C-alpha cells in the first residue's frame, strides 16, 4: 500500500490494471496470472528506461568531463556543485576547489562579478535562453583571464525547477588580437606614442562642455631631420625618432600629458589642467635641453634641435581647430626666426598675420579684376639739372577695403603664394606699354623704364622670350628698357640667370646691378656681365649722410673708382635729402632716386615731369 499522500506503488498499479483486464471479454486468464504478466512487462519497461537514463547520464558525464569548454554546474542557490577539468585548467585550479563558490565570485574584478550576477538574475527572471558576455575570470595566480561566458539553465531534479550552468570559452587570444589591432589603430608603430588620429580625438575631448581650467598644445618639428635621414640612412633616422619620443615622454609627465607622433618628423603634446604659459615654457625648455643631448647610434652621437610652437588658453576660449591653428602659426614663427627655439602664440601678431595671409589669398583675384596699377620712382640726374634720367616701375595694389598698398606690403606674400611670376609678367607688360606711349608722345625725351626683376622672374627659363615678346608687341627698342637685378638673383642656382641676362644685353637691353659693397661689384668682371649701370644701395648710401664718417666716405670712393674702371654709370637709391644727394654727386654718383625727389608717382605725373624737362 502506498504511504498516505504518496504516489501509488508498482504492485498497486499492476493489481488495478489486472482487475480491469480480467473483466474484459476475451480474457480467460485469472487475475493472478495477469498480475504476473503485467509485472514482467513493467519490469522490462523500467529496466529499459533505467538503461537509457544511465546511458544518457554516462554520456553527459563523459561530455562534462571531457569537454574542451569550461563548465560549472550550480545548485538552486547559485553555488558551484561541480566543475569540469577544462574549467579548472583555465582557472589554474583543481575542479574540486571551485565547489561551493558562488558563480558570480568567479569574476576577477568587481565589475566582472557584477556582470555574472546580472546574467544569473536575467536567466532566472526572464524567458531568456542564455546570457553571453566577455569578462575576466580570476586565475589562481591573481591575474585575470579573458573569457566568453554563457549562462544558461538546466532542468532540476524536481518538476518545474532549473539550475544555472556556466560555460566558458577562452577569449584571451581574441582579446589580445583585438587589443593589438586597437593599439595599432591609436599608436604610432615606430615610436609607440599615440598617433595623430588618437591625438585628434583626445584634443577634441579636451573641449567637452564640462571641461574646465586650461589646455596647452605644443607642436615640435625636428630641425634638419632630412640631413639625418640622408646622411645616416633611414634606419638611423628611425632610431633618432624613437629616441626623441622617449625623451619627450620623460619630460612631459605632468598635467595629464599626452605625447603623440604626428606626420613626418613632427610631435605634439597636449596638456590639461591649471596651466600658465610659464609652466609649459619650462617643460618645453627642459625638452629642448634633453633633445640636445646626443643619441648614440653606433659610433655616431646625434644631437637634435627642434622648433616649437606653444599655445596656452582657457578651455572656454575657442575650440580644437583654433588651438591647432594657433600652435601651427607659433611653430611657423619659430622656424622663420631661425629654428632651435620656441615661440608662444601671440594674438596681436596673429591678427596682423591674418590680414597679410588674407592679402596673399586674394592676390590672384585682384590681379584678374584690375586692382593693380603702376607707380614709378623717378631717377634724376645729379648734375644740378634734376632732369629725368629713368623711371623705376613698381606695383601698387588698390585694395577695395585697405586702400593703396605698395609693393613691400604684398610682394613677400607673392613669393609665398607663388604669385611673383604672374605679377612680374604683368609689371613687364604694362611698363613697356607705358614706355611705348611716352616715346610716341615725347620722342627721345621719354625716359628709360627700369624694372627690378623679381627673383622668380629672373630665374624663369622663358625670361628672354617674355621680354622680347613685350618689346616687339609695343614696337619698343630694347635700349628703352633697363632690367635691374641683384647679387642674390645672379647667384641663384635654380635657373640660368647669367645666360638670360647676357642674351638680353646682346639685343640691347640695359642691365643694372644694385650693389652694397665691393663683393657685389666684382661679380661683373668675374662673370663677364655686360652691365651698363650700377646702383648703390643700403648701408653705403645711408652712411654717407654722416659727413664725419671717414670710413663710409672712403668706402664710397673705392666703389665709385672701381665702377669707373669697369666703365659703369653710377647711380644711387634710397637717397633721403638734397644734402645727401649733393654729397653723393661730389663723390661721382651721377643719378639718384628716393624721398629727396619723391617716392612714387603715377603715369600721368611722369608725363608732367617729361614736359617739365622739355621747357
C-alpha positions in Angstrom: 0.0 0.0 0.0 1.3 3.5 -0.7 2.2 5.9 2.0 -0.6 8.3 2.8 -0.4 11.2 0.3 2.3 9.3 -1.6 2.4 8.1 -5.2 0.9 4.6 -6.0 3.4 1.7 -5.9 4.1 -0.7 -8.8 2.1 -3.5 -7.1 -1.0 -1.4 -6.7 -0.8 -0.2 -10.3 -0.4 -3.9 -11.5 -3.4 -5.0 -9.4 -5.6 -2.2 -10.7 -4.8 -3.0 -14.4 -5.2 -6.8 -13.8 -8.6 -6.2 -12.3 -9.7 -4.2 -15.3 -8.4 -6.8 -17.8 -9.9 -9.8 -16.0 -13.4 -8.4 -16.6 -12.7 -7.8 -20.3 -14.4 -10.0 -22.9 -11.9 -12.4 -24.4 -9.6 -12.6 -21.5 -9.5 -16.1 -19.9 -6.6 -15.7 -17.6 -7.1 -15.3 -13.9 -6.1 -12.1 -12.1 -3.0 -13.6 -10.5 -1.7 -14.6 -13.9 -2.4 -11.2 -15.4 -0.7 -9.6 -12.5 2.4 -11.7 -13.1 2.5 -10.8 -16.8 1.9 -7.1 -16.2 4.6 -7.1 -13.5 7.1 -8.6 -16.0 6.2 -6.0 -18.7 6.6 -3.2 -16.2 9.9 -4.5 -15.0 11.1 -4.8 -18.6 10.0 -1.2 -19.4 11.5 0.1 -16.2 14.8 -1.7 -17.0 14.9 -0.2 -20.5 14.2 3.3 -19.1 16.8 2.9 -16.4 19.3 1.7 -19.0 18.5 4.7 -21.2 18.8 7.0 -18.2 22.1 5.5 -17.2 23.4 5.7 -20.8 22.4 9.4 -21.0 24.0 10.0 -17.6 27.2 8.4 -18.7 27.2 10.4 -22.0 26.6 13.6 -20.1 29.3 12.7 -17.5 31.7 12.0 -20.3 30.8 15.1 -22.2 31.0 17.2 -19.0 34.4 15.7 -18.1 36.0 15.7 -21.5 34.5 18.9 -23.0 37.1 21.5 -24.1 34.7 24.1 -22.8 34.9 25.0 -19.1 31.6 24.1 -17.4 30.4 24.9 -13.9 27.1 23.3 -12.6 25.4 25.2 -9.9 22.6 24.4 -7.4 19.5 26.4 -7.0 21.3 28.8 -4.7 23.8 29.6 -7.5 26.8 27.9 -5.7 29.0 25.6 -7.8 28.3 22.0 -7.2 30.5 20.6 -9.9 33.2 22.0 -12.3 34.9 20.1 -15.1 38.6 19.7 -15.8 38.6 22.2 -18.6 37.4 25.0 -16.3 39.9 24.0 -13.7 42.8 24.2 -16.2 41.6 27.5 -17.5 41.5 29.0 -14.0 44.6 27.2 -12.8 42.8 25.4 -10.0 41.5 21.9 -9.3 37.9 21.4 -10.1 37.0 20.5 -6.5 38.4 23.8 -5.3 35.7 25.6 -7.2 32.8 23.7 -5.5 30.9 25.8 -3.1 31.8 29.1 -4.7 29.2 31.5 -6.0 29.2 31.5 -9.8 29.5 35.3 -9.7 32.5 35.1 -7.4 34.5 33.6 -10.4 34.8 37.1 -11.8 38.2 38.7 -11.5 37.2 42.2 -10.6 34.1 43.7 -9.1 32.8 44.8 -12.4 33.2 41.2 -13.8 31.4 39.8 -10.7 28.5 42.3 -11.3 28.2 41.2 -14.9 27.9 37.5 -13.9 25.4 38.3 -11.1 23.3 40.3 -13.6 23.4 37.4 -16.0 22.2 34.9 -13.4 19.4 37.3 -12.4 18.4 37.7 -16.1 18.2 34.0 -16.7 16.1 33.4 -13.6 13.8 36.4 -14.0 13.1 36.3 -17.8 12.4 33.8 -20.5 15.9 34.3 -22.0 17.5 31.0 -23.1 21.0 32.2 -22.3 23.2 35.2 -21.3 26.5 35.8 -23.1 29.2 38.3 -22.2 33.0 38.8 -22.3 34.5 39.1 -18.8 37.7 38.4 -16.9 37.7 35.4 -14.6 40.0 35.1 -11.6 43.1 32.9 -12.2 44.9 31.1 -9.4 47.9 33.4 -9.9 45.8 36.5 -9.0 45.6 37.7 -12.6 42.6 37.9 -14.9 41.9 35.7 -17.9 39.5 36.8 -20.6 36.6 34.5 -21.3 33.4 34.5 -23.3 30.9 33.2 -20.8 27.5 31.8 -21.5 25.0 31.4 -18.6 22.0 29.0 -19.2 19.8 26.8 -17.1 19.3 23.0 -16.8 16.2 21.2 -15.6 16.3 20.4 -11.9 15.6 17.0 -10.2 12.0 18.0 -9.5 9.5 19.2 -12.0 9.5 22.9 -12.5 12.9 23.5 -11.1 16.0 24.7 -13.0 19.7 25.1 -12.1 22.2 27.5 -13.6 25.1 26.3 -15.6 28.2 28.5 -16.6 30.1 27.7 -19.9 33.4 29.3 -20.5 35.4 29.8 -23.8 39.0 31.1 -23.7 38.9 34.6 -25.2 42.5 35.6 -24.4 43.8 35.2 -28.0 40.9 37.0 -29.4 41.2 39.8 -26.8 44.9 40.1 -27.4 44.4 40.3 -31.1 41.7 42.9 -30.7 43.9 44.8 -28.3 46.8 44.7 -30.7 44.6 45.9 -33.5 43.2 48.6 -31.3 46.7 49.7 -30.2 47.8 49.8 -33.9 44.8 52.0 -34.7 45.7 54.6 -32.0 49.5 54.2 -31.6 52.4 55.0 -33.9 54.1 51.7 -34.8 57.6 53.2 -34.9 57.7 55.1 -31.6 54.9 53.6 -29.6 53.4 57.1 -29.0 49.8 57.9 -29.6 49.3 58.6 -33.3 47.7 61.6 -35.0 44.3 60.0 -35.0 44.2 59.4 -31.3 45.8 62.8 -30.6 42.9 64.5 -32.5 40.3 62.6 -30.6 41.9 63.5 -27.3 42.3 67.1 -28.3 38.6 67.3 -29.2 37.7 65.6 -25.9 39.5 68.4 -24.0 36.8 70.8 -25.1 33.7 69.0 -23.7 31.1 71.2 -22.1 32.1 70.1 -18.7 35.8 70.8 -19.3 37.5 73.4 -17.0 40.8 75.1 -16.5 43.3 75.5 -19.3 44.6 73.5 -22.2 48.0 73.7 -23.9 49.1 72.5 -27.2 52.8 72.1 -28.1 53.9 71.3 -31.7 57.6 70.3 -32.2 59.4 69.7 -35.5 62.9 68.3 -35.6 65.2 70.8 -37.3 67.2 69.4 -40.3 65.8 65.9 -40.0 66.4 65.4 -43.7 70.1 65.8 -43.1 69.9 62.9 -40.5 67.9 60.8 -42.9 70.0 61.4 -45.9 73.3 61.4 -44.1 73.0 58.4 -41.8 70.2 56.5 -43.5 66.6 55.7 -42.8 67.4 53.1 -40.1 69.4 55.6 -38.1 66.7 58.2 -38.6 64.1 55.9 -37.2 66.3 55.4 -34.1 66.5 59.1 -33.7 62.7 59.4 -33.8 62.4 56.7 -31.2 65.0 58.5 -29.0 63.1 61.8 -29.4 59.9 60.0 -28.4 61.5 58.6 -25.2 62.9 61.9 -24.2 59.6 63.8 -24.7 57.7 61.1 -22.7 60.3 61.5 -19.9 59.8 65.3 -19.7 56.1 65.7 -20.3 54.7 63.7 -17.3 52.5 66.4 -15.7 49.2 68.0 -16.5 47.6 64.8 -17.9 50.1 65.0 -20.7 49.6 63.1 -24.0 52.6 62.9 -26.3 52.0 61.9 -29.9 53.9 61.4 -33.1 52.5 63.5 -35.9 53.2 63.0 -39.6 56.9 63.1 -40.7 59.2 64.4 -38.0 56.6 66.2 -36.0 55.4 65.6 -32.5 52.6 67.0 -30.5 52.0 67.4 -26.7 48.5 68.0 -25.2 48.4 69.3 -21.6 45.3 69.9 -19.4 44.8 71.3 -16.0 45.6 74.5 -14.2 48.2 75.9 -16.5 50.1 79.1 -17.0 52.3 79.8 -20.0 55.4 79.8 -17.9 54.6 76.2 -16.7 54.5 75.0 -20.3 57.5 77.0 -21.4 59.6 75.5 -18.6 58.7 72.0 -19.8 59.5 72.9 -23.4 62.9 74.3 -22.4 63.6 71.1 -20.5 62.6 69.0 -23.5 64.9 71.1 -25.8 67.8 70.6 -23.4 67.1 66.8 -23.3 67.0 66.6 -27.1 70.3 68.4 -27.4 72.0 65.5 -25.5 73.3 63.1 -28.2 71.5 59.9 -29.1 74.3 57.4 -29.8 73.8 55.2 -32.8 76.9 53.1 -33.0 79.9 55.4 -33.0 77.7 58.4 -34.0 76.3 60.7 -31.3 73.3 62.5 -32.9 72.0 65.6 -31.1 68.9 67.2 -32.4 67.2 70.6 -32.1 63.6 71.3 -32.6 61.4 74.3 -33.5 58.5 74.5 -31.1 55.1 76.3 -31.2 53.2 76.8 -27.9 49.7 77.9 -27.2 48.0 78.1 -23.8 44.4 79.2 -23.3 41.3 78.6 -21.3 39.1 75.8 -22.5 36.2 78.2 -22.9 38.2 80.3 -25.4 37.7 78.7 -28.8 37.8 75.1 -29.8 40.3 72.4 -31.0 40.6 73.9 -34.5 41.5 77.3 -33.2 44.1 75.7 -30.8 45.7 73.7 -33.6 45.8 76.7 -35.9 47.4 78.8 -33.2 50.1 76.2 -32.5 50.9 75.8 -36.2 51.3 79.6 -36.5 53.6 79.7 -33.5 55.6 76.8 -34.9 56.0 78.5 -38.2 57.2 81.7 -36.5 59.8 79.6 -34.6 61.1 78.2 -37.9 61.2 81.6 -39.5 63.1 83.1 -36.6 66.0 80.7 -37.1 64.8 77.3 -35.7 66.1 75.6 -32.5 63.7 77.7 -30.3 60.2 78.0 -29.1 57.6 80.6 -29.9 54.5 81.4 -27.8 51.4 82.2 -29.8 50.8 86.0 -29.8 47.2 87.0 -30.6 48.2 90.5 -31.7 50.7 89.1 -34.2 48.1 86.7 -35.3 45.6 89.5 -36.1 48.2 91.2 -38.3 49.2 88.0 -39.9 45.6 87.2 -40.7 45.4 90.4 -42.7 48.6 89.5 -44.5 47.5 86.0 -45.3 44.2 87.3 -46.5 46.1 89.5 -48.9 48.0 86.5 -50.2 44.9 84.6 -50.8 43.2 87.4 -52.6 46.1 88.4 -54.8 45.3 86.3 -57.9 41.7 87.5 -58.0 42.8 91.1 -57.5 45.2 90.9 -60.5 42.4 89.4 -62.6 39.9 92.1 -61.6 42.3 95.0 -62.3 43.1 96.1 -58.8 46.8 96.6 -59.6 48.3 99.7 -61.1 51.7 101.0 -62.0 53.6 103.6 -60.0 57.1 105.0 -60.7 60.1 106.2 -58.8 61.8 108.9 -60.8 65.6 108.7 -61.1 67.0 112.2 -61.7 70.5 113.4 -62.7 72.7 114.9 -60.0 74.3 117.4 -62.3 72.2 120.2 -60.9 69.5 119.9 -63.6 67.4 117.3 -61.8 66.4 116.2 -65.2 64.6 112.8 -65.5 67.0 110.0 -66.3 64.8 107.0 -65.9 61.7 105.8 -64.1 61.6 102.7 -62.0 58.3 100.9 -62.4 56.6 99.3 -59.5 53.2 97.9 -58.5 50.5 99.3 -56.3 47.5 97.4 -55.1 44.4 99.4 -54.9 42.7 97.2 -52.4 38.9 97.6 -52.2 39.0 97.7 -48.4 42.5 98.5 -47.3 43.2 101.2 -49.8 46.6 101.7 -51.6 49.2 99.1 -50.8 52.8 99.5 -52.0 55.0 96.6 -53.1 56.7 95.9 -49.8 53.3 95.3 -48.2 52.4 92.4 -50.6 55.4 91.2 -52.6 56.7 89.0 -49.8 53.3 87.3 -49.8 53.6 86.8 -53.6 56.7 84.7 -53.0 54.8 82.6 -50.5 51.7 82.1 -52.7 53.5 81.7 -56.0 52.2 84.9 -57.5 55.6 86.5 -58.1 55.8 85.3 -61.6 52.3 86.4 -62.6 52.9 89.9 -61.0 56.3 90.2 -62.7 54.8 89.4 -66.1 52.1 91.9 -65.6 54.6 94.6 -64.5 56.7 93.9 -67.5 53.8 94.1 -70.0 52.2 97.2 -68.5 55.5 99.1 -68.0 56.6 98.6 -71.6 53.1 99.6 -72.8 53.5 102.9 -70.9 57.1 103.3 -72.2 55.9 102.9 -75.7 53.2 105.6 -75.2 55.8 108.0 -73.7 58.1 107.5 -76.7 55.3 108.0 -79.1 54.3 111.3 -77.4 57.7 112.6 -76.3 60.2 111.0 -78.6 63.8 110.9 -77.3 62.8 112.9 -74.2 61.0 109.9 -72.9 62.8 108.3 -70.0 64.0 104.7 -69.9 61.9 102.3 -67.9 63.7 100.4 -65.3 62.1 97.2 -63.9 63.6 95.3 -60.9 63.3 91.6 -61.7 61.6 89.6 -59.0 63.7 86.6 -58.1 61.2 84.1 -59.5 61.0 86.0 -62.8 64.8 86.4 -63.0 65.3 82.6 -62.9 62.5 81.8 -65.3 63.8 80.0 -68.4 61.4 82.0 -70.6 62.7 85.4 -69.4 64.3 86.2 -72.7 61.2 85.2 -74.7 58.9 87.2 -72.4 61.0 90.4 -72.7 61.3 90.1 -76.5 57.6 89.5 -76.9 56.7 92.6 -75.0 59.3 94.7 -76.8 58.0 93.6 -80.2 54.4 93.9 -79.1 54.9 97.6 -78.2 57.4 98.3 -81.1 59.8 99.5 -78.4 63.6 99.5 -78.9 65.5 97.3 -76.5 67.6 100.2 -75.3 64.5 101.8 -73.7 64.4 99.1 -71.1 66.6 98.7 -68.1 66.5 95.4 -66.2 67.7 95.7 -62.6 68.8 92.7 -60.6 70.9 92.0 -57.5 73.7 89.6 -56.5 71.2 87.1 -54.9 69.4 86.6 -58.2 72.7 86.4 -60.2 73.9 83.6 -57.9 70.6 81.7 -57.7 71.3 78.2 -58.8 67.7 77.4 -59.8 68.0 79.0 -63.2 70.2 80.3 -66.0 70.1 83.9 -64.9 73.6 84.9 -66.2 72.9 83.3 -69.6 69.5 85.0 -69.9 70.9 88.4 -69.0 73.7 88.0 -71.4 71.3 87.3 -74.3 69.2 90.3 -73.3 72.2 92.6 -73.2 73.2 91.4 -76.7 69.9 92.5 -78.1 70.3 96.0 -76.5 68.5 95.8 -73.1 70.4 97.8 -70.5 71.4 95.8 -67.4 71.5 97.4 -64.0 73.0 95.8 -60.9 72.3 97.0 -57.3 75.4 96.8 -55.1 76.1 97.4 -51.5 79.8 96.6 -51.4 82.8 95.6 -53.4 81.9 91.9 -53.5 78.7 92.7 -55.4 80.7 94.9 -57.8 83.2 92.2 -58.6 80.5 89.9 -59.8 80.5 91.9 -63.1 84.1 91.1 -64.2 84.0 87.7 -62.7 81.0 86.6 -64.8 81.8 88.9 -67.7 78.4 90.6 -67.4 77.5 93.3 -69.9 76.2 95.7 -67.3 75.9 99.4 -68.0 74.7 100.8 -64.7 75.2 100.1 -61.0 73.0 101.4 -58.3 74.5 101.9 -54.8 72.1 100.7 -52.2 71.7 100.1 -48.5 74.4 101.0 -45.9 76.8 102.6 -48.3 74.2 105.2 -49.2 72.9 105.6 -45.6 76.4 106.1 -44.2 77.2 109.0 -46.5 74.5 111.0 -44.7 77.1 111.5 -41.9 79.8 113.8 -43.3 82.1 112.9 -40.4 82.1 109.2 -41.2 85.5 109.0 -43.0 85.3 105.2 -43.3 82.0 105.4 -45.2 83.3 108.1 -47.4 86.4 106.0 -48.2 84.3 103.0 -48.9 82.1 105.1 -51.3 85.1 106.4 -53.1 86.5 102.9 -53.6 83.3 101.7 -55.1 83.0 104.7 -57.4 86.6 104.3 -58.5 86.2 100.6 -59.2 82.9 101.2 -61.1 84.6 103.8 -63.3 87.4 101.4 -64.0 84.7 98.9 -65.3 83.1 101.6 -67.4 79.9 101.8 -65.5 77.5 104.6 -64.9 76.8 105.1 -61.2 73.5 105.8 -59.5 72.1 105.5 -56.0 68.7 104.6 -54.5 67.2 105.4 -51.1 68.5 109.0 -51.0 66.7 110.9 -48.3 67.7 114.5 -48.6 69.1 117.1 -51.0 72.2 117.3 -48.9 72.8 113.6 -49.1 72.2 113.7 -52.9 74.7 116.6 -53.1 77.4 114.7 -51.3 76.9 111.6 -53.5 77.3 113.8 -56.5 80.5 115.2 -55.2 81.9 111.7 -55.0 81.0 110.7 -58.5 77.4 109.5 -58.4 75.6 110.8 -61.4 71.9 110.0 -60.7 69.7 109.1 -57.8 66.2 108.4 -56.6 64.5 108.4 -53.3 62.4 110.6 -51.0 64.6 113.6 -51.8 62.8 113.7 -55.2 59.6 111.9 -54.5 58.9 108.3 -53.5 56.5 107.3 -56.3 54.3 108.9 -58.9 51.6 107.8 -61.3 52.0 107.6 -65.1 50.3 111.0 -65.6 52.8 112.6 -63.2 55.6 111.1 -65.4 54.2 113.0 -68.3 54.3 116.1 -66.3 58.0 115.5 -65.4 58.8 114.9 -69.1 57.1 118.1 -70.1 58.8 120.0 -67.3 62.2 118.8 -68.5 61.3 119.9 -72.1 60.5 123.5 -71.0 
